[in-house]
Amino acid sequence: MRRLIVIAAVVLAGFIAFDLYPGLRGGAGWQWAYQPPPDVVAVIALTAGLTVYVVVTALLRARRAVRTVLAWTVFGGTVLAYLAVSIRGDPFFLLFTRTVSPVQTGAASLQTSIMARDGVLPTLRRWPEVMDEALTLNLIHFTTSPPGQVLAHQALADVFDSPALHGLAAPVSQAWRMYQCHDIDVMWYSRGEIMAAGLFAFLMPLLAALAALPIFGIARDLTGDRMLAARIAGWWALVPAVLMFAPTWNTLYSTLCALAFWLLLRGLRSEQMGWVLGAGLVTALTTFLNFAVLPFLLLAGLFTLGWCALTPRPPLPQGEGENSGQDSGSALTPRPPLPQGEGENSGRDSDSDVGVVCPHPPAPSPSGRGGEQRSRSRLSTRHSALGTQHSALSTRHSALGSQHPALCAPARSMGWAGVRDRASRAVDRLHGGDWRIAVRHPTRDVRLAFRAGAARVSAVASPAPV
């Protein structure tokens, strides 16, 4: 499949590069003009940049440096966007020109021509009329857009027009003003308006590249593998639309939508409303910038409905009611007290993600392989808490039960197989005694969470009576 994807991408790039099928450039009322690159050196520089990015990413993956891979993805995505823009000329000139252009973006033009003249509140009160006026001013992207982008330009312009930042804004705005010194409309911009346009122009590739971080969070929560999630996020810097559409606001919407979905996913998995409210706030901010992201609300709603429909609550043990406080998925379930002299990570196996603690000295075990085999046989029975699907879901059906848990040690998210294997290795390293192991999970769908990678898994261990 991977080879097929690479071959299809190369074929598609060849069709677009040599204009073998003009329909790929559009055709439903709008078609991008075909123009060969004017500077071959810039194309070579972009090719070299792509090669360096891929090679360094592969080397970092081999070292399994997750944070370094993420930092390199953000940095590489920003640099590649500048290299892609430089094919048409000076990237700083092009980014600034596209930002102040009334056609390509339009937010700066509308802010200086209407909001700065009429005031913020009067403009917001008559925003439907402003959208009609935008068509006559050739601000085509604001005929059906909310005022979020314009407000962002206005707020940043007011900050840099303040006397406190005069010393910084004066020389920088003078240098950036030279990019459009032939445009009389731009020459009327204040220092703050020039600074706002320039900052959004030059920082937008970086803001677009930051989408790799929430993509990593989503992949990590769904797979339970940090390195695999970093590999998935690394592909974001190679998306052609992100590189070629800088510095339009469209490249920022992906970052915000990915962030909103990651927060929503964390809220659904942990059943904590704080994450869900955060997702709602980010989504509200995104829709305030552009109505084009409204389909994301539908997708997020369908995902939430599907999650709730396919995530049943695990059965409660006998003698426990709905509000008994014994449900392991409840965030209000208190932890048992720690014995004296033992901390959160006391007795933890250093190579295992499942924490196993020994509150009391283990009981002596029979010497020889027979005792070890009998001890292990208790963990491999048909009703083993780590070996069957209904284990840890109903403690009264578990031969290893968790009626006397001593400590709960959080473990990193992992799949069901990872929990079973790592717990087995941790148990094998205990010297003597019979042990009870139970795996508890804070969400309501233990089976699905184990297969997809859980946010938190707790392993409790206590000596079993001989």
CORGI-V900609 format. One record per residue. N is the residue number from 1. SS is DSSP state (hx for helix, st for strand, lp for the rest). OMEGA is omega in degrees with one decimal (none if undefined). D_LAST is the distance of its C-alpha to the last C-alpha in Angstrom with 2 decimals. Layout:
N,SS,OMEGA,D_LAST / N,SS,OMEGA,D_LAST
This chain:
1,lp,-179.3,53.75 / 2,hx,178.3,54.04 / 3,hx,179.2,57.10 / 4,hx,179.1,58.63 / 5,hx,180.0,58.30 / 6,hx,179.4,59.90 / 7,hx,178.9,62.72 / 8,hx,178.9,63.41 / 9,hx,178.9,63.53 / 10,hx,178.9,65.99 / 11,hx,179.3,68.19 / 12,hx,178.0,68.28 / 13,hx,177.6,69.16 / 14,hx,178.2,71.96 / 15,hx,-178.8,73.37 / 16,hx,-176.2,73.46 / 17,hx,-176.8,74.79 / 18,lp,175.9,77.69 / 19,lp,-179.2,78.28 / 20,lp,177.1,78.00 / 21,lp,-175.9,77.26 / 22,hx,-179.9,78.76 / 23,hx,176.9,76.76 / 24,hx,178.2,73.71 / 25,hx,-179.9,75.57 / 26,st,-179.3,75.90 / 27,lp,-179.7,78.44 / 28,lp,179.1,77.80 / 29,lp,-179.7,80.45 / 30,lp,179.2,79.35 / 31,st,178.3,79.20 / 32,lp,178.6,78.44 / 33,lp,177.9,81.32 / 34,lp,-179.5,80.81 / 35,lp,177.5,81.75 / 36,lp,-179.1,80.95 / 37,lp,-178.1,79.50 / 38,lp,-175.7,82.40 / 39,lp,-179.9,80.70 / 40,hx,179.8,79.15 / 41,hx,179.0,77.82 / 42,hx,177.2,75.64 / 43,hx,177.5,74.23 / 44,hx,178.8,73.44 / 45,hx,177.7,71.76 / 46,hx,177.8,69.57 / 47,hx,177.9,68.66 / 48,hx,178.3,67.79 / 49,hx,177.8,65.69 / 50,hx,179.6,63.73 / 51,hx,179.5,63.17 / 52,hx,-179.4,61.98 / 53,hx,-178.0,59.60 / 54,hx,-177.6,58.03 / 55,hx,-179.6,57.75 / 56,hx,177.8,56.25 / 57,hx,178.4,53.77 / 58,hx,179.0,52.64 / 59,hx,179.4,52.26 / 60,hx,177.1,50.22 / 61,hx,179.0,47.91 / 62,hx,178.2,47.32 / 63,hx,179.0,46.27 / 64,lp,177.5,44.00 / 65,lp,-172.4,45.62 / 66,hx,-177.9,45.10 / 67,hx,178.5,46.98 / 68,hx,177.4,49.79 / 69,hx,-179.7,50.14 / 70,hx,178.4,50.49 / 71,hx,178.9,53.02 / 72,hx,178.2,54.95 / 73,hx,179.1,54.99 / 74,hx,179.5,56.54 / 75,hx,-179.3,59.00 / 76,hx,177.4,59.90 / 77,hx,178.3,60.43 / 78,hx,-178.5,62.81 / 79,hx,179.8,64.80 / 80,hx,176.7,65.05 / 81,hx,176.9,66.47 / 82,hx,178.8,69.14 / 83,hx,178.4,69.95 / 84,hx,178.5,70.29 / 85,hx,-175.7,72.68 / 86,hx,177.2,74.67 / 87,hx,-179.9,75.90 / 88,hx,-179.7,78.43 / 89,lp,179.7,79.47 / 90,lp,-176.0,78.41 / 91,hx,-179.7,74.93 / 92,hx,176.8,75.48 / 93,hx,-177.5,78.82 / 94,hx,179.4,77.44 / 95,hx,179.4,74.39 / 96,hx,-178.5,76.58 / 97,hx,179.2,79.26 / 98,hx,-179.1,76.87 / 99,hx,-179.6,75.44 / 100,hx,-179.9,78.85 / 101,lp,177.6,80.12 / 102,lp,-175.7,80.78 / 103,lp,-173.0,79.89 / 104,lp,175.8,76.81 / 105,lp,173.4,74.84 / 106,lp,-176.7,77.18 / 107,hx,179.2,75.04 / 108,hx,-179.6,77.00 / 109,hx,-179.6,80.31 / 110,hx,179.5,79.49 / 111,hx,-177.6,78.24 / 112,hx,-174.9,81.43 / 113,hx,-175.5,83.87 / 114,hx,-173.6,82.58 / 115,hx,178.6,79.75 / 116,hx,-179.1,81.27 / 117,hx,-175.0,84.61 / 118,hx,-175.0,83.64 / 119,lp,-175.1,80.57 / 120,hx,-176.3,76.91 / 121,hx,176.6,76.84 / 122,hx,179.5,80.10 / 123,hx,-179.9,78.92 / 124,hx,-178.6,75.62 / 125,hx,-177.9,77.44 / 126,lp,-176.5,79.65 / 127,hx,175.5,77.22 / 128,hx,176.4,78.12 / 129,hx,178.6,81.70 / 130,hx,178.0,80.63 / 131,hx,175.6,79.01 / 132,hx,178.3,82.38 / 133,hx,-179.2,84.19 / 134,hx,179.2,81.86 / 135,hx,178.8,83.37 / 136,hx,178.4,86.88 / 137,lp,-179.4,85.71 / 138,lp,174.0,84.19 / 139,lp,-167.0,80.69 / 140,hx,-177.2,79.45 / 141,hx,-179.7,75.73 / 142,hx,175.6,76.00 / 143,lp,178.0,77.73 / 144,lp,-176.4,74.38 / 145,lp,175.2,72.09 / 146,lp,-173.5,70.56 / 147,lp,-173.8,71.64 / 148,hx,-178.5,68.45 / 149,hx,-179.0,69.84 / 150,hx,177.3,73.10 / 151,hx,177.8,71.36 / 152,hx,176.8,69.32 / 153,hx,-178.5,72.58 / 154,hx,-179.2,74.23 / 155,hx,-179.8,71.42 / 156,hx,177.5,71.36 / 157,hx,178.7,75.17 / 158,hx,179.5,75.28 / 159,hx,-176.6,72.87 / 160,hx,173.2,74.98 / 161,lp,179.6,78.24 / 162,lp,-179.9,77.23 / 163,hx,-177.0,79.15 / 164,hx,-178.6,75.98 / 165,hx,-179.1,75.49 / 166,hx,-178.5,79.18 / 167,hx,178.0,78.99 / 168,hx,-173.7,76.30 / 169,hx,-175.3,77.61 / 170,hx,-178.1,81.25 / 171,hx,-177.7,81.01 / 172,hx,179.7,78.18 / 173,hx,177.8,79.84 / 174,hx,178.9,83.14 / 175,hx,-179.5,81.64 / 176,hx,-180.0,79.96 / 177,hx,-178.0,83.12 / 178,hx,178.0,84.94 / 179,hx,-178.7,82.98 / 180,hx,-178.4,85.00 / 181,lp,178.9,88.12 / 182,lp,-178.1,90.28 / 183,lp,-175.9,88.70 / 184,hx,179.1,90.54 / 185,hx,179.3,87.84 / 186,hx,178.8,85.15 / 187,hx,177.7,87.56 / 188,lp,179.0,87.55 / 189,lp,173.5,83.79 / 190,lp,178.6,82.82 / 191,hx,-179.9,80.82 / 192,hx,179.5,77.67 / 193,hx,175.2,78.24 / 194,hx,179.8,78.70 / 195,hx,179.7,75.51 / 196,hx,179.5,73.54 / 197,hx,-178.6,74.84 / 198,hx,-179.4,74.18 / 199,hx,177.2,70.62 / 200,hx,-179.6,69.63 / 201,hx,-172.4,71.42 / 202,hx,-179.1,69.85 / 203,hx,-177.4,66.32 / 204,hx,174.8,65.86 / 205,hx,177.4,64.75 / 206,hx,179.0,62.01 / 207,hx,177.2,60.92 / 208,hx,-179.7,60.81 / 209,hx,179.6,58.74 / 210,lp,176.8,56.12 / 211,hx,178.7,55.03 / 212,hx,-177.4,52.82 / 213,hx,175.8,50.40 / 214,hx,175.5,49.53 / 215,hx,175.7,49.55 / 216,hx,179.1,46.88 / 217,hx,179.0,44.85 / 218,hx,-178.5,45.16 / 219,hx,179.3,44.21 / 220,hx,-179.2,41.21 / 221,hx,-177.5,39.83 / 222,hx,-177.2,40.45 / 223,hx,-175.6,39.23 / 224,lp,-177.8,36.65 / 225,lp,-177.2,38.37 / 226,hx,-178.6,40.47 / 227,hx,176.4,42.45 / 228,hx,177.8,43.31 / 229,hx,177.4,44.42 / 230,hx,177.3,46.63 / 231,hx,178.3,48.19 / 232,hx,-179.5,49.00 / 233,hx,-178.7,50.53 / 234,hx,178.3,52.62 / 235,hx,-175.6,54.69 / 236,hx,-178.0,56.05 / 237,hx,-177.9,58.56 / 238,hx,178.7,60.13 / 239,lp,-174.6,60.95 / 240,hx,-177.0,64.77 / 241,hx,179.2,65.43 / 242,hx,-177.9,63.73 / 243,hx,-171.2,65.93 / 244,hx,-176.0,69.21 / 245,lp,174.4,69.23 / 246,lp,2.5,68.92 / 247,lp,-178.2,69.68 / 248,lp,-179.0,69.74 / 249,lp,179.9,67.28 / 250,hx,-179.4,65.97 / 251,hx,179.0,63.85 / 252,hx,-176.6,62.16 / 253,hx,178.5,61.11 / 254,hx,178.3,58.55 / 255,hx,-178.0,56.84 / 256,hx,179.6,56.76 / 257,hx,177.2,55.62 / 258,hx,177.7,52.79 / 259,hx,179.6,51.73 / 260,hx,-179.6,51.87 / 261,hx,178.1,49.77 / 262,hx,177.7,47.11 / 263,hx,177.9,46.89 / 264,hx,-179.8,46.76 / 265,hx,178.4,43.95 / 266,hx,178.1,41.86 / 267,hx,179.3,42.57 / 268,hx,-178.3,41.53 / 269,hx,-178.0,38.30 / 270,hx,-178.0,37.25 / 271,lp,176.7,38.98 / 272,lp,-173.9,40.77 / 273,hx,-179.8,44.41 / 274,hx,178.4,45.54 / 275,hx,-179.5,45.39 / 276,hx,176.8,47.19 / 277,hx,175.8,49.87 / 278,hx,176.4,50.35 / 279,hx,178.3,50.90 / 280,hx,179.0,53.43 / 281,hx,178.7,55.31 / 282,hx,178.3,55.58 / 283,hx,177.9,56.77 / 284,hx,176.9,59.29 / 285,hx,-178.7,60.62 / 286,hx,178.7,60.95 / 287,hx,175.9,62.86 / 288,hx,176.3,65.06 / 289,hx,-177.9,66.07 / 290,lp,178.0,66.88 / 291,hx,-177.8,66.68 / 292,hx,-178.6,65.94 / 293,hx,179.3,62.20 / 294,hx,175.8,62.09 / 295,hx,177.5,60.57 / 296,hx,176.9,57.46 / 297,hx,178.4,56.93 / 298,hx,-179.2,56.95 / 299,hx,179.4,54.50 / 300,hx,177.6,52.12 / 301,hx,177.8,52.38 / 302,hx,177.8,51.70 / 303,hx,179.6,48.69 / 304,hx,177.8,47.32 / 305,hx,178.6,47.94 / 306,hx,178.6,46.27 / 307,hx,-179.1,43.21 / 308,hx,-178.2,42.87 / 309,hx,-175.4,43.50 / 310,lp,-177.9,41.00 / 311,lp,178.5,38.19 / 312,lp,177.4,36.49 / 313,lp,176.3,33.94 / 314,lp,-179.3,30.31 / 315,lp,177.5,29.10 / 316,lp,175.6,27.60 / 317,lp,-178.8,24.23 / 318,lp,177.6,24.67 / 319,lp,179.8,25.90 / 320,lp,179.8,27.46 / 321,lp,-177.6,31.21 / 322,lp,-176.4,33.68 / 323,lp,-176.8,33.93 / 324,lp,179.1,30.51 / 325,lp,-178.1,30.02 / 326,lp,179.2,26.66 / 327,lp,-177.2,28.22 / 328,lp,178.8,27.00 / 329,lp,-177.5,30.53 / 330,lp,177.9,32.16 / 331,lp,-177.7,33.65 / 332,lp,-179.0,33.23 / 333,lp,-178.3,29.42 / 334,lp,174.5,28.47 / 335,lp,174.8,25.89 / 336,lp,-178.5,23.13 / 337,lp,178.5,24.27 / 338,lp,173.9,23.67 / 339,lp,-178.5,22.03 / 340,lp,176.5,24.62 / 341,lp,-178.7,25.70 / 342,lp,-178.8,24.36 / 343,lp,-176.6,26.86 / 344,lp,-176.0,27.08 / 345,lp,-177.9,26.48 / 346,lp,175.3,23.99 / 347,lp,-176.2,21.64 / 348,lp,175.8,23.39 / 349,lp,-172.1,23.82 / 350,lp,-176.9,27.58 / 351,lp,-175.3,28.18 / 352,lp,176.8,26.30 / 353,lp,178.3,27.55 / 354,lp,-177.1,24.12 / 355,lp,177.4,22.85 / 356,lp,-176.5,19.23 / 357,lp,-178.6,18.39 / 358,lp,-176.7,15.76 / 359,lp,-178.8,16.09 / 360,lp,176.6,13.83 / 361,lp,-178.7,13.33 / 362,lp,177.6,10.59 / 363,lp,179.9,7.96 / 364,lp,-178.2,9.74 / 365,lp,177.5,9.68 / 366,lp,-178.6,11.70 / 367,lp,177.3,15.31 / 368,hx,-176.0,17.77 / 369,hx,-179.3,18.21 / 370,hx,178.2,16.09 / 371,hx,179.2,12.78 / 372,hx,179.0,14.41 / 373,hx,177.9,15.63 / 374,hx,179.2,12.44 / 375,hx,-179.4,11.06 / 376,hx,-179.0,14.42 / 377,hx,177.5,14.67 / 378,hx,-177.1,12.24 / 379,hx,-176.9,14.88 / 380,lp,178.6,17.81 / 381,lp,-175.9,17.38 / 382,lp,-178.0,20.32 / 383,lp,-177.7,18.93 / 384,lp,-178.1,17.68 / 385,lp,-179.5,18.61 / 386,lp,-172.9,20.61 / 387,lp,-178.7,22.09 / 388,lp,-177.3,23.90 / 389,lp,-177.1,26.66 / 390,lp,175.7,25.11 / 391,lp,179.5,21.97 / 392,lp,175.0,21.90 / 393,lp,179.1,24.82 / 394,lp,-172.5,22.94 / 395,hx,-178.1,19.40 / 396,hx,175.9,19.04 / 397,hx,-175.9,19.62 / 398,lp,179.4,17.19 / 399,lp,-178.8,13.97 / 400,lp,175.3,13.02 / 401,lp,177.8,14.79 / 402,lp,-178.4,15.90 / 403,lp,-178.6,15.50 / 404,lp,-179.5,14.37 / 405,lp,179.9,16.50 / 406,lp,-178.1,17.17 / 407,lp,174.4,20.22 / 408,lp,-179.8,22.63 / 409,st,-179.2,24.55 / 410,st,176.4,27.68 / 411,st,177.8,28.43 / 412,lp,-178.4,31.76 / 413,lp,-179.3,32.85 / 414,lp,175.5,31.99 / 415,lp,-178.4,31.95 / 416,hx,179.8,29.09 / 417,hx,179.1,28.99 / 418,hx,177.6,28.97 / 419,hx,-177.7,26.00 / 420,hx,-176.4,23.99 / 421,hx,-176.3,25.12 / 422,hx,175.7,24.80 / 423,hx,178.8,21.35 / 424,hx,178.0,20.28 / 425,hx,179.9,22.00 / 426,hx,179.5,20.40 / 427,hx,-179.3,16.84 / 428,hx,-177.2,17.99 / 429,lp,175.7,19.17 / 430,lp,-173.9,15.95 / 431,lp,174.1,15.17 / 432,lp,175.2,11.67 / 433,lp,174.0,8.24 / 434,lp,-172.4,7.13 / 435,st,172.6,9.79 / 436,st,-179.4,11.47 / 437,st,175.3,15.21 / 438,st,178.4,18.01 / 439,st,-179.1,21.71 / 440,st,-175.2,24.06 / 441,st,-174.7,27.82 / 442,lp,-179.9,30.62 / 443,lp,-173.8,33.10 / 444,lp,179.7,33.38 / 445,lp,-175.4,33.49 / 446,hx,-176.0,30.29 / 447,hx,179.7,31.23 / 448,hx,-178.2,34.72 / 449,hx,179.6,33.71 / 450,hx,-178.6,31.21 / 451,hx,-177.3,33.92 / 452,hx,-177.5,36.63 / 453,lp,-173.6,34.75 / 454,lp,177.8,33.13 / 455,lp,176.8,34.46 / 456,lp,175.2,31.07 / 457,st,-179.5,27.55 / 458,st,174.8,24.58 / 459,st,179.5,21.14 / 460,st,-178.4,18.39 / 461,st,175.1,15.04 / 462,st,-179.6,12.20 / 463,st,177.9,8.71 / 464,lp,177.2,6.23 / 465,lp,-178.0,3.75 / 466,lp,none,0.00
